[in-house]
């Protein structure tokens, strides 16, 4: 059974930093990443990373956020620096599974709230 466990959200002042983590279990995962959804807006890509380390970032976070991955632990991290109030959102861990019984299926975490105060 595929499970995604997120951690690391919270309240931070503008200019501060937070680190999100998402541990996946139960399959083989590629890519892994993060999306976010702000109040009244659609869910949007933040960053994804493949098992080989190839990363994609949204323009709005390039240069401020860094995604990384520990393949041995099936864990993806999002280091968020220079946070802005516009970064306030629920952040969702995302992955695609390639294990038996879940081949090619997308999975989402429950979400972790990041609030950036001005």
N, C-alpha and C positions, 0 to 999 in steps of 0.2 A: 504494500500500500504506500502510495506516494504521500509524503508529508513535507511541508515547508514551514519552518519555524523562524519567524523574524524577531529581531530585537534591535534596540538602540534609538528609538524615536524619543522625542521629548520637546521641551521648551528651551529655546536659546535666543539670545539677543542678536540683532543684526550684526554681521561681521564675525560671528562665532562659528564654531565647528561642531559637527556631530558625525558619528560613524554608525552606519546601519550594517547589520549582519543578517544573513539568511542561510540557514542550514537545511539542506534537502536530504531526504532519505527514501529508499525504496526503489530506486531505479538508476538509470544512467541519464545524465542531464546535459543538454547542450542546445542553445546557449543558456546562460543564467543572467538575470538582470533585474532592473528596477523600473517601474512605471510609477506615476503619481497622479492623483486626482485632487484638484483644489475645489472648494465649494462652488457649485454652479458651473463647473467646467468639465470637459470630457477628460477621460484618462489619457495621459500622454507618456511617451517614452522618455525616460531619463537617461539610462545607459544600459547596454548589454555587453557581455563578454563571452567569447567562445572558450572551449577547453584549451585551445592553442594560444589564448591570450589576446585575440583580436577584439578590440573594443570599439563600440559606437556610442557617441554621446549626442544628446540634444544640444542645439546651438546655445540654448539659454544657460547651460551648465558647464560648457566647455571651458577649461581653464580653472574652474573652481571645484569641480567634483572629480573624484578618481575612483574608478571601479577596479576591483581586483578579485581574484578567485583562488581558492585552495582546492585543487582537484581531488586531492587525497581525502579531504573532509567534505567534499560536495558543498562547499560554503562560498557564498559570494558576499563581498563587502562593498560598501559605498562610503567613501570618505568625502564628507561635504564641508568645504571651507568657504569662508567669505559669504556666509548665508545671508540672504535677503528676505524681507517680508514676503516677496512674491514666491519664495520657495515653500511657503506654508501649504501643506497638503497632506493627504494620507498617501504614504509610500507603500507600494505593493511589490513584493518579490514575484518574479516571473521566471518560469523555466519551461522547456519542452523536454518531455521524457522519451527515451528510446529503449526502455527495458521491455521485457516480455509482458504482455498484457496491457501495456500502456504506450505502445509504439506510436510516436508522433503526436502525442497528446499534450496540450498546454495546461500548465498548472499555475495557480495564483496563491500567494499567501493571503492571510486575513487582513493584512495592512497594519502599518504603524504610523501614528500621527507625528508629524514634525510641525512645530509651530515656531515661527521666527518673529519676534517682537521688534518693533522699531524703536 
